[in-house]
Amino acid sequence: MATHHTKMLIIGSGPAGYSAAIYAARAMLEPIVVQGLQPGGQLTITTDVENYPGYRDVVQGPWLMEEMQAQAEHVGTRMMWDTIVSVDLENGAPFKAIGDSGDEYIGETVVICTGAQAKWLGVPGEQELGGKGVSACATCDGFFFRGKKVAVIGGGNTAVEEALYLTNHSDDVTLIHRRDELRSEKILEERLMKNPKISVLWNKTVESFEAGEDGALGHLNLKDTQTGEASTLATDGAFVAIGHAPATELFKGKLPMDGGGYLDTEPGTPKTVIPGVFAAGDVTDHTYRQAVTAAGMGCMAALDGERYLAALEDAQEAAEAAE
Ligand SMILES: Cc1cc2nc3c(=O)[nH]c(=O)nc-3n(C[C@H](O)[C@H](O)[C@H](O)COP(=O)(O)OP(=O)(O)OC[C@H]3O[C@@H](n4cnc5c(N)ncnc54)[C@H](O)[C@@H]3O)c2cc1C
């Protein structure tokens, strides 16, 4: 068991955490990144990434995250292969966190970048065909299905938005919902129902995802929730849109969250209600959920953390001068 001190403790190692680390290290804050169970974050479970700026060709998600990690280490970040299991933020700075290893982390500031995980259906074929036709992000992967048949599974705002978005790429979008009415906002529902490129399959659940001859997704096996009747839907892409779960269990009762469990921040900033504690990336953002937005928020958090520490130092010097 060891105790690690830092000016900036960064919890999480996705694009938000690594970007915060790059900025913090270059500001001589000697940051520590505690990587968690998924070093590199969500992009390590995808293949092609075509919308992260700076690369004219498609890059692989795991490779991109290795590069970000290497960049953060190159400028002086300490990486810890550990997972935070408890935090003490409410007693003010310095903040304490305990890792699964038993190590203690003491940070003058904390940046929470624990991200979110897409919820999956948990049915056969879903994980096996991930990146081969099955996805949880239309904004990320819709472009790969230009001119093809796609399906969206879900009935809330996310599902309806994903279906509408996919009509930019496909003329044949099917929304599959297990009930006979949507849970989305009325205005979104109206847009969906008016869109000639979208058809809705009501009262259907996806029982499994099946590969075609080429090994990629070929069709979905469906079941009618009212009659139990089985059917199939041939499709090239399927987008599971049943929500996301932000990784905020650790912060329950310690930091304010919205109804979905996302950390609240001061609008337009990564500042939480506790001075010196910041949140960046998907853990606080249920709207954009992209690598580039997470990275941008990580940068903002590091810059705000640096300013917070500088202001503290100024106040301390002024107090000493007045004595
Ligand atoms: C299949 C898939 C494909 C995608 N494709 C694209 C794409 O093409 N383009 C795009 O821009 N976006 C894409 N995204 C979305 C993108 O991956 C996310 O928006 C982005 O990764 C969010 O970054 P983040 O840093 O906020 O969090 P995440 O990437 O979710 O990382 C969270 C980090 O927190 C760590 N963590 C969690 N709990 C703890 C803890 N208790 N202690 C320590 N660490 C902890 C995890 O280990 C992880 O490292 C995709 C997402 C998925 C799932």
Ligand as a Chemical Component Dictionary entry (heavy atoms), coordinates in Angstrom:
data_LIG
# 
_chem_comp.id                   LIG 
_chem_comp.type                 NON-POLYMER 
_chem_comp.pdbx_formal_charge   0 
_chem_comp.three_letter_code    LIG 
# 
loop_
_chem_comp_atom.comp_id 
_chem_comp_atom.atom_id 
_chem_comp_atom.alt_atom_id 
_chem_comp_atom.type_symbol 
_chem_comp_atom.charge 
_chem_comp_atom.model_Cartn_x 
_chem_comp_atom.model_Cartn_y 
_chem_comp_atom.model_Cartn_z 
_chem_comp_atom.pdbx_ordinal 
LIG C1  C1  C 0 -18.627 0.907  -29.804 1  
LIG C2  C2  C 0 -18.365 2.403  -29.699 2  
LIG C3  C3  C 0 -17.923 3.077  -30.811 3  
LIG C4  C4  C 0 -17.681 4.443  -30.724 4  
LIG N1  N1  N 0 -17.208 5.099  -31.822 5  
LIG C5  C5  C 0 -16.916 6.414  -31.736 6  
LIG C6  C6  C 0 -16.396 7.106  -32.870 7  
LIG O1  O1  O 0 -16.207 6.547  -33.937 8  
LIG N2  N2  N 0 -16.122 8.436  -32.711 9  
LIG C7  C7  C 0 -16.340 9.099  -31.528 10 
LIG O2  O2  O 0 -16.036 10.298 -31.443 11 
LIG N3  N3  N 0 -16.852 8.470  -30.461 12 
LIG C8  C8  C 0 -17.149 7.150  -30.530 13 
LIG N4  N4  N 0 -17.678 6.503  -29.457 14 
LIG C9  C9  C 0 -17.973 7.287  -28.247 15 
LIG C10 C10 C 0 -16.673 7.567  -27.475 16 
LIG O3  O3  O 0 -15.992 6.350  -27.288 17 
LIG C11 C11 C 0 -16.975 8.213  -26.134 18 
LIG O4  O4  O 0 -17.731 9.393  -26.336 19 
LIG C12 C12 C 0 -15.680 8.579  -25.402 20 
LIG O5  O5  O 0 -14.871 7.437  -25.243 21 
LIG C13 C13 C 0 -15.965 9.179  -24.042 22 
LIG O6  O6  O 0 -14.756 9.428  -23.437 23 
LIG P1  P1  P 0 -14.599 9.586  -21.852 24 
LIG O7  O7  O 0 -13.164 9.899  -21.631 25 
LIG O8  O8  O 0 -15.603 10.542 -21.341 26 
LIG O9  O9  O 0 -14.985 8.191  -21.209 27 
LIG P2  P2  P 0 -14.727 6.647  -21.580 28 
LIG O10 O10 O 0 -14.119 6.458  -22.912 29 
LIG O11 O11 O 0 -16.032 6.003  -21.273 30 
LIG O12 O12 O 0 -13.671 6.220  -20.490 31 
LIG C14 C14 C 0 -14.006 6.105  -19.141 32 
LIG C15 C15 C 0 -12.763 5.708  -18.368 33 
LIG O13 O13 O 0 -13.045 5.747  -16.974 34 
LIG C16 C16 C 0 -12.444 4.641  -16.356 35 
LIG N5  N5  N 0 -13.139 4.423  -15.082 36 
LIG C17 C17 C 0 -14.449 4.168  -14.848 37 
LIG N6  N6  N 0 -14.671 3.999  -13.532 38 
LIG C18 C18 C 0 -13.455 4.166  -12.920 39 
LIG C19 C19 C 0 -13.008 4.092  -11.571 40 
LIG N7  N7  N 0 -13.856 3.825  -10.576 41 
LIG N8  N8  N 0 -11.705 4.286  -11.310 42 
LIG C20 C20 C 0 -10.834 4.590  -12.301 43 
LIG N9  N9  N 0 -11.197 4.671  -13.597 44 
LIG C21 C21 C 0 -12.489 4.449  -13.892 45 
LIG C22 C22 C 0 -12.563 3.523  -17.382 46 
LIG O14 O14 O 0 -11.624 2.499  -17.123 47 
LIG C23 C23 C 0 -12.252 4.296  -18.657 48 
LIG O15 O15 O 0 -10.865 4.346  -18.838 49 
LIG C24 C24 C 0 -17.924 5.136  -29.509 50 
LIG C25 C25 C 0 -18.386 4.441  -28.389 51 
LIG C26 C26 C 0 -18.599 3.078  -28.479 52 
LIG C27 C27 C 0 -19.085 2.328  -27.260 53 
# 
loop_
_chem_comp_bond.comp_id 
_chem_comp_bond.atom_id_1 
_chem_comp_bond.atom_id_2 
_chem_comp_bond.value_order 
_chem_comp_bond.pdbx_ordinal 
LIG C1  C2  SING 1  
LIG C2  C3  SING 2  
LIG C2  C26 DOUB 3  
LIG C3  C4  DOUB 4  
LIG C4  N1  SING 5  
LIG C4  C24 SING 6  
LIG N1  C5  DOUB 7  
LIG C5  C6  SING 8  
LIG C5  C8  SING 9  
LIG C6  O1  DOUB 10 
LIG C6  N2  SING 11 
LIG N2  C7  SING 12 
LIG C7  O2  DOUB 13 
LIG C7  N3  SING 14 
LIG N3  C8  DOUB 15 
LIG C8  N4  SING 16 
LIG N4  C9  SING 17 
LIG N4  C24 SING 18 
LIG C9  C10 SING 19 
LIG C10 O3  SING 20 
LIG C10 C11 SING 21 
LIG C11 O4  SING 22 
LIG C11 C12 SING 23 
LIG C12 O5  SING 24 
LIG C12 C13 SING 25 
LIG C13 O6  SING 26 
LIG O6  P1  SING 27 
LIG P1  O7  DOUB 28 
LIG P1  O8  SING 29 
LIG P1  O9  SING 30 
LIG O9  P2  SING 31 
LIG P2  O10 DOUB 32 
LIG P2  O11 SING 33 
LIG P2  O12 SING 34 
LIG O12 C14 SING 35 
LIG C14 C15 SING 36 
LIG C15 O13 SING 37 
LIG C15 C23 SING 38 
LIG O13 C16 SING 39 
LIG C16 N5  SING 40 
LIG C16 C22 SING 41 
LIG N5  C17 SING 42 
LIG N5  C21 SING 43 
LIG C17 N6  DOUB 44 
LIG N6  C18 SING 45 
LIG C18 C19 SING 46 
LIG C18 C21 DOUB 47 
LIG C19 N7  SING 48 
LIG C19 N8  DOUB 49 
LIG N8  C20 SING 50 
LIG C20 N9  DOUB 51 
LIG N9  C21 SING 52 
LIG C22 O14 SING 53 
LIG C22 C23 SING 54 
LIG C23 O15 SING 55 
LIG C24 C25 DOUB 56 
LIG C25 C26 SING 57 
LIG C26 C27 SING 58 
# 
